[in-house]
Amino acid sequence: MPWPDDAALARGMLLLYVTAQLTFVWWYLGTWYWLPTASVKRLFGWVVVIASFLVLPLKVYREAAHGTHKDSILVVLLFFDGIVLLGILFYRISRKKPSVH
């Protein structure tokens, strides 16, 4: 029965992805976000944040929630990833521009 091993691998990979995504968002909102609006780095960062929030999670959600092998743990991970990402976004932006020493 290969499903338990596949589920564990999928959960582990999603956890690594979420960790990398949230780390990048935290770093981006503390550094590149405050560059001038015409900056290529700022635009690139927004593209990465939006793509990482929408593209892969939507693909994983569709398979985990409505696929052959439904996995509610993956759906819960994606749900909390979205909540934490939005929390980081509002927290870091509400703190205004970081002071440069």
N, C-alpha and C positions, 0 to 999 in steps of 0.2 A: 504494500500500500504506500505509494510514493507521496501522497498528499501531505502528511505531517512534516516531512523534510522540506518540501516545497514551501509550505506555510512559514516555517521557521526561517528559511532563507529570505523569503519575501519580507517578513517582518524585520529581520536584521538589516536588510538593504534599505528599507524605508526609514528605519531609525537612523542609519548613517546619513541618508539623504537629508532628512529633517534637521539633523544636527548641523550638517554643513550649510544648509540653507539658512537656518536661523543665525548661525555665526556670521555668515556673509551679510545678512540684513543688518545685524547689530553693528558690524564694522562699517558697512556702507553708510548707514544713517549717522554715524559718528564722524565720518571723514568726507567722502566724495559728495554726499548729498549737499553739503554746504558750499560747494564750488559754484562759480557763476552758472547761470542757466544755459549758456551757450557751450558749456564744457562737454567734450566728448565723453570724458570719464563719467560725468553725472548721467548723461543719457544712456551710456552702456550699462551703468549700475541699475537704472530703472528698468531697462529691458530685461536684465538678468532677474531682478526681483519679481517682475510681473510674470515672466516665463516660468520661473521656478515655483511660483504660487499657483499658476493655472495649468500649464501643459502636462507635466508628469502627474501631479496629484489627480487631475481629472481622468487621466487614463487609468491610473491605479484604482481610483474610486469605482469607476465603471466595472472593472473586472472583479473587485473585491465585494461590491454590493450586489451586482446583478449577474455575475458570471456563473460558470458551472460550479466552482468551488467558492462559496460565499465565506468571507472571513471578516467577522465583525471587529476584530482587533485592529486590522488595517484601517477600517473605516473610522474607528475611534482615534487612532494615531493621526489620520488626516484631519479630523475634526479639531483636535487639540493643536495641531500644527497651525491651522488657520487662525485659531483664537490667539495663540502665542505670537504669531507673526503680526497680526493686527495690533496686539498689545504693545509689541516692540515699536511698531510704526508710530502709534500715537504717543507713546512715552518719549521716544527719542526726538520726535519733532516738537513736542510740547516743551521740551527742555531748552529749546532755541539753539542758536549756534554755539558750539563749544568754544571755550576761551583758548586762545593760542598763547603759549608761554614762550 
